[in-house]
Amino acid sequence: MNRRPPRVPASRALPSRVLASRALASALTAGALVSLSACSLLERPETAKFDVSPASPTATASPTASATPSLTDTQARDALLGPAELGERWSATQGGATWRDGLLKGRTDVADCQRLLDGLYAEDLLGKPKGAGAVVGLDQSDTEAQLRYQVAAYGGPAEVDAKMAWLRTLPEKCAEFTATDVRGERQTVRVVPAALPGVGDAREGLRMTMSGEGDLYGETPTLTLDFAAVRVGDRAVSLTNGGLGGAEEDFTNQAVQLGTQRLQNVLAGRTTPNQPANRPADQPVDQPADQPADQPADQSTGAPADQQSAEEG
C-alpha cells in the first residue's frame, strides 16, 4: 500500500536520490498493478504490517520446553525500541514502502540468494519464532528509510547460531547476482558483511544493495538495506534498516546497541523507559545527566549524599 511521504520543510530541498526513489516507487507501483489482477502486490500481509504486534501469533512452545518461558509477550513488548531512542528524525511507521513488494519479491536462479530475498521480504531470516515475540516499525523523515525491529524467542541457541552461520556465508555466495523484479527488469544485487557492536552472545550483520539499469534524476536509484541480528540466550533481536534513500550505518548500530541492552535489562527485571537518542549509551537511564556517575544519590530524596549532609549541617 502506498504511504504518504513525510512532509519536508520548504527550506530544505530533498536530495536527488530521494526524488529518484519516489519516481522509482511510482514505477514499481504501476508495474505491480499491471502484473497482478486479483491480488495487488502492494497489499502487505496483515502480520507484516509494522505495527507493534506479536512476531508470530501462531507460534507455540515445543512440547519438551520448560514450563517457564524464556520470554513472555510482555517482556517482548517492553524490549522494543521506540522513536525516542533513535532521535527526532524517526516516528511510528505509516506502512510498508512499495519497494518491499516491488524489489524484495525479485527472482533469481541462485538458491541461497533467493532464500535471502525471500527471508528479507517475509522478515524471517532467523526462522519462525518458537515462543513470544513482538515487532515495531519506524520511519525516518529525511531519507524515507524504514526500520523494522523484532524481539523473539527461538528453539534454542543452536538454532539461532545455525541461521547466523548461514548468513555469514552470503557475502561470498551472493557477493553479486542478478534478480528480476516484479516489472521484469533486471536488478544487480550485492551483499557485503557489516560490522556490529560487540553485544549479546552472538551477532551477524549484512548490507545488501540492489540497483537497476534505469537513470532517474541523473542517478540510478539504489535500494540499500542493512540486516542485523543479535542472540541473547535463545532469544534474539533482529532488524532491517534502509530504503531507496539509503541506510545510515550509525542508526543500524545504535538500534543494535540500545536494543540488545534493553532486552538484557528486561530479562533481568530492570525494565526502563525508552532512552532518548541524545543520552550516552553507557549512562544509566535513571541517572540525571548532570549528576556524576560516582556520586551516589540518597534513595529517599534523590539528592547527592554530600549535598544532603550540608543541608543537615
C-alpha angles and dihedrals in degrees: 000000000000113000127209108257117239117266113259119209114251091235092060119067118213115248113255090243090060091050088049092049091054091051091050091047090056090050092049090051092052092046093050093049092051094047095050126048102168102037124022116226088219091071107091122209112266092243091053097058111114098242118122101271144140109291093225115010092187097046115121132192120257114263088238094049122117117270087240110069117227089225130022127206090250092052091049091053092045090052094057120110123239134207091261091067093056099040143255093303089070129076140162111296123264093206141292118317120241093244090069091068097029098051111015090056087063121132130229136171093229106097099209091045092050088051088053093052092045092049093050091049095045090039093228107111088137091049129250115320115253094204142009121346145157136201135205132182129207133188127213114220105213105038094027090231119160125216119200114191127189135184117191147149120241137193094278143308092281091056093053092043091053091055090048091049089055091047088053090062096054099083085063101035094041102026088134130354140150124249131182116227128214090274091056093250122138119248126194109222125196128186126196133170118261124210116231134194113275097254134130128016096293136358143184134187136188137180119207126190125190123189134170135206097259122108117212125173090354098305140067112254110237128196110222117189130177121203122193134173132182125187122215107182106306091335127085142189116215134176146175121210129182147055143189089307092058138261121267110220092206092063092047091053093042091054091048093048098044095036095054092046090049093052091049091050092050092049089050091051094253098123109179135183119260109287117236114245093239093058114099110255092232095051114097112247093232094051116097112241093236096048116093113241092232095052108086119218123228107254094221100046104020089228122128112268095242091050091053091050091052091050092050091049 
